[in-house]
Amino acid sequence: MRIIAVILLLVSVIAGCKSNSSKNELVDYFYPLTGDAQVYLYRDVKNGVSERFHRIYRVKDQEGEHVVVEIYSDDARIIEAYNYNVDSLDLADHMIVDRDGKKRQAELFKNRIFPMNDRDETYFASRFPGVRDSTLILQEVQRRVNPVKPKEDIMVMGKKKNALVIEDNYRTTIFNPITREESELNGRNYSYFVKGIGLVRWHDNKNKSDFRLQKILTEKQWALLINS
């Protein structure tokens, strides 16, 4: 009996360590994981008419608890959605809207997109149909907390906030599996996350675009906006 008790104790300790290791240390910088659904309105301050909406809500299913981030274009059409596991913030799945306007589950090869801590580097890779017939797109993103300037004070909706700065190095490959034609686009973005709010800004390294959080809408306000 004593041996069995020792074994059970060791199992519980190992399970506890595994559970703790899966908890993301930077979770406070992510979107709020509790409360009602909210919609974040971002505007490109370099090109004032361009907007993006992120709708954030929490769900629970047989696989556990998740936070879903749906991304909408400036005319309120859904473009894609990311389904994050609550504990690690790794992705459970990635959904895109294809060229026919249908929702499709992308092929998720690598699911780590939000660093676990300020020393971690993540790799995200997803493949989905392109906008042209027979083409496929492979989206790859390597992420880490900016090693040069990990924190920065920025203005968020009229208030100064201290933001975590994340460096995104991405590669987008468009290829045709029939003709073997292929093109590749590489670049770097910087994303800014604030405790208790989440993503408040992102821009490319050449500042050709610069999306900043303008307001946070309730579900009711969002419904009125898209139906107006």
N, C-alpha and C positions, 0 to 999 in steps of 0.2 A: 504493500500500500504506500509505503514511504517513497519508493522508486516512482510509482505512478504519479504521486503528488508532485514530486520534483520535476517530472517530465511535463506535467500540465502547467506548472509554474513557468518553466522555460518557454513553452509554447506561447503562453500569454504575454511574456516579456518580449519575445520576438515579434509577435503580432502587434504589440503596442509600439515597438520601435518602427515597424513598417508603416503603421498608421501615421505616426508623427513625421516620418520622413516624407510622406506624401503631401503633407500640409505645406501649401505655398507660403513662404515667408513674406512675399510682397502682396498678399491678398488684399490688404487695406488700400492699396493703390488701384485695385481693379474696380469695376463697377460695383455698386452696392449689391450684396447678395440676398438682401431681405427687403420686404416691403412690396408695394404694388408695382406693376409695370410702369416704366417711364420711357419717354422718347426724348433723345438728345438731338437738338438741331445744331448743325455745324455749317458755317459759311466760309467759303474761300475768300479771304480778305485781299488776295491778289487779283481775283476775278470775281467781283462782288455778287454776280447773279448765280454762281454755282453753289449748291447746297447739298448736304447729305443728312440723312436721319438715321439714328441708331435706336432701335426699340429693344429694350432690355427687360427680360422677365425670367422668373424662376419656375422650373417644372420638376416634378418627381415622377419617376416611372420604375419599372422593375429593375432597371440598371442603377438606380440611385437618384441623387439630386443633381440638377444641372442648371446652368445659367445660359440662356439663349440670347444671342445678340443678332438681331435682324438688321440688315443694312438696306436702306431705301434711297433711290435717286431723288433729285430735286422735284420731280413730278409725282413723288410718293409711290413709285413702282418698286417692289422688292427686287433686289439684285442678288443677294446671297444671305446666308445665315451661318453662324458659328455656334456650336453646342459645346459648352465647356463643362467638364466635371468640376463640382464645387470644391473638392478638397485640393486637388493639384493644379487646377485650371488648365490641364491638358484637354485636348479636343476629343469629344466622343464622336462627332461627325461634322461634316461641312456640306452645306446645301448651296446649290447655285440655281439660277434661272437660266435655262438654255435658250438657244436662238428662236425657238418656237414659243417662248413664254411659259414653258412648263418647269416645275420644280424638279430638280434632279439631285440625287445624292452623289457627291464627287467621290472619286477614289482617293482615299486618304492614306498616303504612304508613310508620312511622318506627322505625328499629332502634337508636338510640343511647340507652343507659340507664345507662351508667357513665362518669362524666367522665374525660377523658383526662389532665387536670391540674387544679390548684386554681383555674384561671381559666376552665375550660371549662363550658359549659352544654349539657346533652343534652336531646333530645326523643324520647320513646317514644310510639307510637300503635298500638293493636292493636284489631281488631274481631272479635267472636265471638258465637255464639248466647247469648241470655239464658236465664233459668230458666223463663220462660213461653213458651208457643207463639207463634211469629212475632216475638218481640222480639229485638233485637240490642243488644249493649253495645259502646260505643266507650270504651276506656280510654286516657287520655292522661296522661303524666307528664313534667314538666320538672324536671331535676335539676341541682344545682350544689353545690359545697362551700360550706358555710354561711359567708357573708361576714362575719358578726358574730363567730362563734366557730368557726373551722375545726378546732380540735383541743380535746379535752376528756379529762381523766382520769376513768375510770369503773371500777367493779368488774366483773370478768369471772370467773365461777366462783371467787370468793374471792380473786382477785388484782387489784391495781390495774394498769390498762393505759391507754396513751395512744391515744385513738381519733380517727379522722378522722370529722368530722360532716358528713353530706350532707343537704341540704334537698330534699324532694320536694314539689312543688306538683302536685296531681293533679286531674283532672276525669273523672268517670264519667258518660257519657250513655247512658240507656236509651231506645230508641225502637222504635216499631212501624211498619215501612215500609208497612203496609196501611192502618192507621187514621191515621197521621201523628202519633200521640200521642208525646210526648217528655218526659222528666224528666232533671234534671241534678243531680249532686252534686259539690261542690268541697271541697277540703280541703288540709291540709298535714301531712306527716309528717317526722320526722327519723330518719335511719338512721346507725348507728355501726359503723365498720369498723376492725378492729385488724390491724396487720401480722402476717402468718403465721397468722392465724385466719380473717379475713373478717368477715361480718356478725355482730355480737354483741348488737345491740339495735335496736329501732325502736319509735317511739311517735308518736301524733298530737300536734298542737300544744296540745291542751287536756288531754292526759294522761288521756284516758278509757280508753285501752289502752296497755300498756307491755310489749312482749315482750322477754324477755332470755334469752340463751343459758344453759342449765342444765348441759348435758353434750354431749360428742361421742361418738357410738357408732360401733363398727366395723360392717361389713356383717353379721358373725355375730351381734352383739348386736342389731342391728336386726331380723334374721330371727327371732330368738328372741322379741323383743318383739311383733312383728305376728302371730306364730303362737301366742302364749300366750292 
